[in-house]
Amino acid sequence: MKNHVKIARVKANLTQQQLADAVGITRQTVSLIEKGKYNPSLKLCLHICYAVHAKLDEIFWVEKEEFDEKN
């Protein structure tokens, strides 16, 4: 699923490893999330948002039209 984790992470001046350490996951999982190949739980999404100082809808929101196209 499309997200803006990479953009938010870069704005927060964090490496993938630093973000992974901050939220308790592996760097590889951060990479998969950024590529849209892994859908994190809501709890993990919130941890990521807190770590990069962003709101949930800024990073993970997908417009209905875009969601419908993928399903």
Biopython code that builds the backbone (N, CA, C, O; Angstrom):
import numpy as np
from Bio.PDB.StructureBuilder import StructureBuilder

atoms = [
    (1, "MET", "N", (0.844, -1.182, 0.000)),
    (1, "MET", "CA", (0.000, 0.000, 0.000)),
    (1, "MET", "C", (0.888, 1.244, 0.000)),
    (1, "MET", "O", (1.904, 1.301, 0.692)),
    (2, "LYS", "N", (0.489, 2.213, -0.774)),
    (2, "LYS", "CA", (1.249, 3.461, -0.867)),
    (2, "LYS", "C", (1.238, 4.198, 0.469)),
    (2, "LYS", "O", (0.233, 4.233, 1.180)),
    (3, "ASN", "N", (2.390, 4.784, 0.783)),
    (3, "ASN", "CA", (2.501, 5.588, 1.998)),
    (3, "ASN", "C", (3.608, 6.619, 1.810)),
    (3, "ASN", "O", (4.290, 6.630, 0.785)),
    (4, "HIS", "N", (3.780, 7.475, 2.795)),
    (4, "HIS", "CA", (4.781, 8.534, 2.725)),
    (4, "HIS", "C", (5.803, 8.403, 3.850)),
    (4, "HIS", "O", (6.319, 9.401, 4.354)),
    (5, "VAL", "N", (6.086, 7.168, 4.236)),
    (5, "VAL", "CA", (7.020, 6.934, 5.331)),
    (5, "VAL", "C", (8.408, 7.447, 4.981)),
    (5, "VAL", "O", (9.049, 8.099, 5.805)),
    (6, "LYS", "N", (8.877, 7.166, 3.789)),
    (6, "LYS", "CA", (10.233, 7.587, 3.419)),
    (6, "LYS", "C", (10.365, 9.105, 3.464)),
    (6, "LYS", "O", (11.344, 9.630, 3.993)),
    (7, "ILE", "N", (9.390, 9.802, 2.916)),
    (7, "ILE", "CA", (9.430, 11.266, 2.907)),
    (7, "ILE", "C", (9.468, 11.798, 4.336)),
    (7, "ILE", "O", (10.268, 12.677, 4.656)),
    (8, "ALA", "N", (8.604, 11.263, 5.188)),
    (8, "ALA", "CA", (8.554, 11.709, 6.588)),
    (8, "ALA", "C", (9.851, 11.373, 7.311)),
    (8, "ALA", "O", (10.342, 12.170, 8.111)),
    (9, "ARG", "N", (10.406, 10.198, 7.036)),
    (9, "ARG", "CA", (11.657, 9.787, 7.682)),
    (9, "ARG", "C", (12.796, 10.711, 7.284)),
    (9, "ARG", "O", (13.579, 11.132, 8.135)),
    (10, "VAL", "N", (12.895, 11.025, 6.012)),
    (10, "VAL", "CA", (13.956, 11.911, 5.533)),
    (10, "VAL", "C", (13.794, 13.314, 6.123)),
    (10, "VAL", "O", (14.778, 13.936, 6.524)),
    (11, "LYS", "N", (12.550, 13.815, 6.177)),
    (11, "LYS", "CA", (12.297, 15.130, 6.778)),
    (11, "LYS", "C", (12.706, 15.160, 8.244)),
    (11, "LYS", "O", (13.137, 16.194, 8.754)),
    (12, "ALA", "N", (12.569, 14.017, 8.919)),
    (12, "ALA", "CA", (12.935, 13.923, 10.333)),
    (12, "ALA", "C", (14.424, 13.638, 10.515)),
    (12, "ALA", "O", (14.894, 13.460, 11.639)),
    (13, "ASN", "N", (15.161, 13.596, 9.410)),
    (13, "ASN", "CA", (16.607, 13.328, 9.431)),
    (13, "ASN", "C", (16.946, 12.001, 10.114)),
    (13, "ASN", "O", (17.879, 11.917, 10.913)),
    (14, "LEU", "N", (16.173, 10.976, 9.784)),
    (14, "LEU", "CA", (16.412, 9.655, 10.329)),
    (14, "LEU", "C", (16.815, 8.694, 9.215)),
    (14, "LEU", "O", (16.300, 8.767, 8.100)),
    (15, "THR", "N", (17.736, 7.800, 9.531)),
    (15, "THR", "CA", (18.033, 6.711, 8.609)),
    (15, "THR", "C", (16.986, 5.621, 8.821)),
    (15, "THR", "O", (16.225, 5.655, 9.788)),
    (16, "GLN", "N", (16.957, 4.658, 7.906)),
    (16, "GLN", "CA", (16.052, 3.534, 8.106)),
    (16, "GLN", "C", (16.371, 2.826, 9.422)),
    (16, "GLN", "O", (15.461, 2.426, 10.148)),
    (17, "GLN", "N", (17.652, 2.672, 9.727)),
    (17, "GLN", "CA", (18.046, 1.983, 10.953)),
    (17, "GLN", "C", (17.608, 2.758, 12.185)),
    (17, "GLN", "O", (17.143, 2.164, 13.157)),
    (18, "GLN", "N", (17.751, 4.082, 12.155)),
    (18, "GLN", "CA", (17.344, 4.893, 13.296)),
    (18, "GLN", "C", (15.835, 4.807, 13.532)),
    (18, "GLN", "O", (15.383, 4.716, 14.673)),
    (19, "LEU", "N", (15.063, 4.836, 12.449)),
    (19, "LEU", "CA", (13.614, 4.699, 12.583)),
    (19, "LEU", "C", (13.261, 3.310, 13.109)),
    (19, "LEU", "O", (12.408, 3.163, 13.984)),
    (20, "ALA", "N", (13.920, 2.310, 12.570)),
    (20, "ALA", "CA", (13.676, 0.937, 13.021)),
    (20, "ALA", "C", (13.947, 0.796, 14.513)),
    (20, "ALA", "O", (13.151, 0.207, 15.245)),
    (21, "ASP", "N", (15.067, 1.336, 14.955)),
    (21, "ASP", "CA", (15.421, 1.273, 16.380)),
    (21, "ASP", "C", (14.393, 2.016, 17.233)),
    (21, "ASP", "O", (14.044, 1.564, 18.324)),
    (22, "ALA", "N", (13.915, 3.142, 16.739)),
    (22, "ALA", "CA", (12.964, 3.961, 17.498)),
    (22, "ALA", "C", (11.619, 3.263, 17.689)),
    (22, "ALA", "O", (10.948, 3.475, 18.700)),
    (23, "VAL", "N", (11.220, 2.427, 16.719)),
    (23, "VAL", "CA", (9.899, 1.802, 16.801)),
    (23, "VAL", "C", (9.961, 0.304, 17.081)),
    (23, "VAL", "O", (8.923, -0.350, 17.184)),
    (24, "GLY", "N", (11.165, -0.244, 17.204)),
    (24, "GLY", "CA", (11.308, -1.646, 17.595)),
    (24, "GLY", "C", (11.105, -2.664, 16.491)),
    (24, "GLY", "O", (10.582, -3.753, 16.728)),
    (25, "ILE", "N", (11.525, -2.304, 15.267)),
    (25, "ILE", "CA", (11.454, -3.240, 14.148)),
    (25, "ILE", "C", (12.819, -3.292, 13.469)),
    (25, "ILE", "O", (13.743, -2.591, 13.881)),
    (26, "THR", "N", (12.950, -4.106, 12.443)),
    (26, "THR", "CA", (14.217, -4.190, 11.725)),
    (26, "THR", "C", (14.286, -3.147, 10.616)),
    (26, "THR", "O", (13.263, -2.632, 10.166)),
    (27, "ARG", "N", (15.503, -2.846, 10.186)),
    (27, "ARG", "CA", (15.687, -1.931, 9.063)),
    (27, "ARG", "C", (15.025, -2.490, 7.808)),
    (27, "ARG", "O", (14.482, -1.741, 6.997)),
    (28, "GLN", "N", (15.074, -3.813, 7.657)),
    (28, "GLN", "CA", (14.458, -4.450, 6.487)),
    (28, "GLN", "C", (12.947, -4.238, 6.476)),
    (28, "GLN", "O", (12.348, -4.066, 5.415)),
    (29, "THR", "N", (12.335, -4.252, 7.651)),
    (29, "THR", "CA", (10.895, -4.006, 7.724)),
    (29, "THR", "C", (10.572, -2.570, 7.353)),
    (29, "THR", "O", (9.579, -2.315, 6.673)),
    (30, "VAL", "N", (11.396, -1.634, 7.788)),
    (30, "VAL", "CA", (11.201, -0.230, 7.386)),
    (30, "VAL", "C", (11.274, -0.127, 5.868)),
    (30, "VAL", "O", (10.444, 0.540, 5.250)),
    (31, "SER", "N", (12.247, -0.775, 5.271)),
    (31, "SER", "CA", (12.403, -0.755, 3.820)),
    (31, "SER", "C", (11.158, -1.305, 3.128)),
    (31, "SER", "O", (10.674, -0.713, 2.162)),
    (32, "LEU", "N", (10.643, -2.416, 3.608)),
    (32, "LEU", "CA", (9.443, -3.015, 3.013)),
    (32, "LEU", "C", (8.229, -2.107, 3.160)),
    (32, "LEU", "O", (7.418, -1.998, 2.241)),
    (33, "ILE", "N", (8.101, -1.454, 4.317)),
    (33, "ILE", "CA", (6.987, -0.515, 4.527)),
    (33, "ILE", "C", (7.103, 0.633, 3.535)),
    (33, "ILE", "O", (6.117, 1.009, 2.901)),
    (34, "GLU", "N", (8.305, 1.192, 3.398)),
    (34, "GLU", "CA", (8.499, 2.316, 2.479)),
    (34, "GLU", "C", (8.195, 1.930, 1.034)),
    (34, "GLU", "O", (7.714, 2.761, 0.263)),
    (35, "LYS", "N", (8.465, 0.699, 0.662)),
    (35, "LYS", "CA", (8.201, 0.226, -0.699)),
    (35, "LYS", "C", (6.752, -0.199, -0.900)),
    (35, "LYS", "O", (6.346, -0.515, -2.019)),
    (36, "GLY", "N", (5.974, -0.208, 0.173)),
    (36, "GLY", "CA", (4.585, -0.620, 0.071)),
    (36, "GLY", "C", (4.402, -2.128, -0.009)),
    (36, "GLY", "O", (3.352, -2.608, -0.436)),
    (37, "LYS", "N", (5.418, -2.873, 0.398)),
    (37, "LYS", "CA", (5.354, -4.334, 0.326)),
    (37, "LYS", "C", (5.009, -4.973, 1.664)),
    (37, "LYS", "O", (4.912, -6.196, 1.762)),
    (38, "TYR", "N", (4.826, -4.160, 2.686)),
    (38, "TYR", "CA", (4.453, -4.652, 4.015)),
    (38, "TYR", "C", (3.469, -3.664, 4.613)),
    (38, "TYR", "O", (3.741, -2.465, 4.680)),
    (39, "ASN", "N", (2.325, -4.170, 5.044)),
    (39, "ASN", "CA", (1.314, -3.319, 5.667)),
    (39, "ASN", "C", (1.433, -3.417, 7.184)),
    (39, "ASN", "O", (1.094, -4.445, 7.769)),
    (40, "PRO", "N", (1.907, -2.365, 7.812)),
    (40, "PRO", "CA", (2.077, -2.398, 9.269)),
    (40, "PRO", "C", (0.736, -2.341, 9.991)),
    (40, "PRO", "O", (-0.263, -1.863, 9.453)),
    (41, "SER", "N", (0.743, -2.835, 11.207)),
    (41, "SER", "CA", (-0.448, -2.734, 12.057)),
    (41, "SER", "C", (-0.709, -1.268, 12.384)),
    (41, "SER", "O", (0.160, -0.414, 12.208)),
    (42, "LEU", "N", (-1.893, -0.998, 12.852)),
    (42, "LEU", "CA", (-2.222, 0.370, 13.261)),
    (42, "LEU", "C", (-1.285, 0.831, 14.368)),
    (42, "LEU", "O", (-0.833, 1.976, 14.369)),
    (43, "LYS", "N", (-0.997, -0.051, 15.297)),
    (43, "LYS", "CA", (-0.089, 0.286, 16.399)),
    (43, "LYS", "C", (1.286, 0.686, 15.867)),
    (43, "LYS", "O", (1.867, 1.671, 16.323)),
    (44, "LEU", "N", (1.804, -0.071, 14.913)),
    (44, "LEU", "CA", (3.110, 0.257, 14.331)),
    (44, "LEU", "C", (3.032, 1.559, 13.541)),
    (44, "LEU", "O", (3.959, 2.367, 13.589)),
    (45, "CYS", "N", (1.946, 1.767, 12.821)),
    (45, "CYS", "CA", (1.769, 3.033, 12.090)),
    (45, "CYS", "C", (1.853, 4.215, 13.050)),
    (45, "CYS", "O", (2.502, 5.218, 12.755)),
    (46, "LEU", "N", (1.199, 4.093, 14.192)),
    (46, "LEU", "CA", (1.231, 5.171, 15.180)),
    (46, "LEU", "C", (2.633, 5.382, 15.739)),
    (46, "LEU", "O", (3.061, 6.522, 15.916)),
    (47, "HIS", "N", (3.346, 4.306, 16.016)),
    (47, "HIS", "CA", (4.723, 4.425, 16.499)),
    (47, "HIS", "C", (5.596, 5.148, 15.467)),
    (47, "HIS", "O", (6.414, 5.996, 15.822)),
    (48, "ILE", "N", (5.417, 4.812, 14.212)),
    (48, "ILE", "CA", (6.177, 5.476, 13.143)),
    (48, "ILE", "C", (5.839, 6.959, 13.120)),
    (48, "ILE", "O", (6.736, 7.798, 13.031)),
    (49, "CYS", "N", (4.561, 7.290, 13.200)),
    (49, "CYS", "CA", (4.142, 8.693, 13.188)),
    (49, "CYS", "C", (4.758, 9.464, 14.347)),
    (49, "CYS", "O", (5.238, 10.582, 14.161)),
    (50, "TYR", "N", (4.749, 8.881, 15.537)),
    (50, "TYR", "CA", (5.342, 9.555, 16.690)),
    (50, "TYR", "C", (6.841, 9.758, 16.490)),
    (50, "TYR", "O", (7.387, 10.795, 16.865)),
    (51, "ALA", "N", (7.500, 8.772, 15.901)),
    (51, "ALA", "CA", (8.955, 8.846, 15.713)),
    (51, "ALA", "C", (9.353, 9.919, 14.706)),
    (51, "ALA", "O", (10.414, 10.529, 14.839)),
    (52, "VAL", "N", (8.510, 10.156, 13.695)),
    (52, "VAL", "CA", (8.851, 11.152, 12.667)),
    (52, "VAL", "C", (8.075, 12.456, 12.860)),
    (52, "VAL", "O", (8.150, 13.358, 12.026)),
    (53, "HIS", "N", (7.331, 12.549, 13.964)),
    (53, "HIS", "CA", (6.581, 13.766, 14.307)),
    (53, "HIS", "C", (5.604, 14.165, 13.204)),
    (53, "HIS", "O", (5.587, 15.307, 12.745)),
    (54, "ALA", "N", (4.786, 13.183, 12.790)),
    (54, "ALA", "CA", (3.787, 13.427, 11.753)),
    (54, "ALA", "C", (2.464, 12.808, 12.172)),
    (54, "ALA", "O", (2.408, 11.982, 13.083)),
    (55, "LYS", "N", (1.405, 13.219, 11.494)),
    (55, "LYS", "CA", (0.083, 12.682, 11.775)),
    (55, "LYS", "C", (-0.174, 11.454, 10.908)),
    (55, "LYS", "O", (0.383, 11.316, 9.818)),
    (56, "LEU", "N", (-1.014, 10.582, 11.405)),
    (56, "LEU", "CA", (-1.327, 9.339, 10.712)),
    (56, "LEU", "C", (-1.801, 9.587, 9.280)),
    (56, "LEU", "O", (-1.363, 8.910, 8.350)),
    (57, "ASP", "N", (-2.691, 10.555, 9.109)),
    (57, "ASP", "CA", (-3.220, 10.803, 7.769)),
    (57, "ASP", "C", (-2.186, 11.424, 6.830)),
    (57, "ASP", "O", (-2.345, 11.341, 5.612)),
    (58, "GLU", "N", (-1.152, 12.030, 7.353)),
    (58, "GLU", "CA", (-0.094, 12.588, 6.509)),
    (58, "GLU", "C", (0.781, 11.495, 5.902)),
    (58, "GLU", "O", (1.357, 11.677, 4.830)),
    (59, "ILE", "N", (0.876, 10.379, 6.583)),
    (59, "ILE", "CA", (1.779, 9.320, 6.138)),
    (59, "ILE", "C", (1.054, 8.154, 5.490)),
    (59, "ILE", "O", (1.523, 7.613, 4.489)),
    (60, "PHE", "N", (-0.078, 7.763, 6.047)),
    (60, "PHE", "CA", (-0.709, 6.525, 5.602)),
    (60, "PHE", "C", (-2.051, 6.679, 4.901)),
    (60, "PHE", "O", (-2.603, 5.683, 4.433)),
    (61, "TRP", "N", (-2.592, 7.880, 4.811)),
    (61, "TRP", "CA", (-3.909, 8.030, 4.216)),
    (61, "TRP", "C", (-3.869, 7.779, 2.721)),
    (61, "TRP", "O", (-2.963, 8.239, 2.027)),
    (62, "VAL", "N", (-4.869, 7.038, 2.224)),
    (62, "VAL", "CA", (-5.032, 6.786, 0.796)),
    (62, "VAL", "C", (-6.437, 7.231, 0.422)),
    (62, "VAL", "O", (-7.411, 6.828, 1.058)),
    (63, "GLU", "N", (-6.541, 8.056, -0.603)),
    (63, "GLU", "CA", (-7.858, 8.520, -1.037)),
    (63, "GLU", "C", (-8.685, 7.345, -1.553)),
    (63, "GLU", "O", (-8.132, 6.386, -2.091)),
    (64, "LYS", "N", (-9.994, 7.415, -1.392)),
    (64, "LYS", "CA", (-10.878, 6.323, -1.770)),
    (64, "LYS", "C", (-10.692, 5.911, -3.225)),
    (64, "LYS", "O", (-10.674, 4.719, -3.532)),
    (65, "GLU", "N", (-10.555, 6.867, -4.110)),
    (65, "GLU", "CA", (-10.398, 6.560, -5.532)),
    (65, "GLU", "C", (-9.145, 5.727, -5.777)),
    (65, "GLU", "O", (-9.157, 4.771, -6.552)),
    (66, "GLU", "N", (-8.084, 6.103, -5.110)),
    (66, "GLU", "CA", (-6.822, 5.377, -5.253)),
    (66, "GLU", "C", (-6.942, 3.977, -4.656)),
    (66, "GLU", "O", (-6.424, 3.012, -5.219)),
    (67, "PHE", "N", (-7.619, 3.867, -3.529)),
    (67, "PHE", "CA", (-7.827, 2.581, -2.885)),
    (67, "PHE", "C", (-8.657, 1.675, -3.783)),
    (67, "PHE", "O", (-8.340, 0.495, -3.930)),
    (68, "ASP", "N", (-9.721, 2.212, -4.387)),
    (68, "ASP", "CA", (-10.607, 1.430, -5.253)),
    (68, "ASP", "C", (-9.858, 0.911, -6.477)),
    (68, "ASP", "O", (-10.132, -0.193, -6.948)),
    (69, "GLU", "N", (-8.918, 1.694, -6.992)),
    (69, "GLU", "CA", (-8.149, 1.278, -8.168)),
    (69, "GLU", "C", (-7.310, 0.036, -7.870)),
    (69, "GLU", "O", (-7.095, -0.791, -8.755)),
    (70, "LYS", "N", (-6.847, -0.096, -6.656)),
    (70, "LYS", "CA", (-5.957, -1.200, -6.306)),
    (70, "LYS", "C", (-6.715, -2.449, -5.887)),
    (70, "LYS", "O", (-6.120, -3.522, -5.792)),
    (71, "ASN", "N", (-8.001, -2.336, -5.636)),
    (71, "ASN", "CA", (-8.772, -3.501, -5.173)),
    (71, "ASN", "C", (-9.708, -4.007, -6.234)),
    (71, "ASN", "O", (-10.428, -4.980, -6.008)),
]
sb = StructureBuilder()
sb.init_structure("model")
sb.init_model(0)
sb.init_chain("A")
sb.init_seg("    ")
for serial, (resi, resn, name, xyz) in enumerate(atoms, 1):
    if name == "N":
        sb.init_residue(resn, " ", resi, " ")
    sb.init_atom(name, np.array(xyz, "f"), 0.0, 1.0, " ", f" {name:<3s}", serial, name[0])
structure = sb.get_structure()
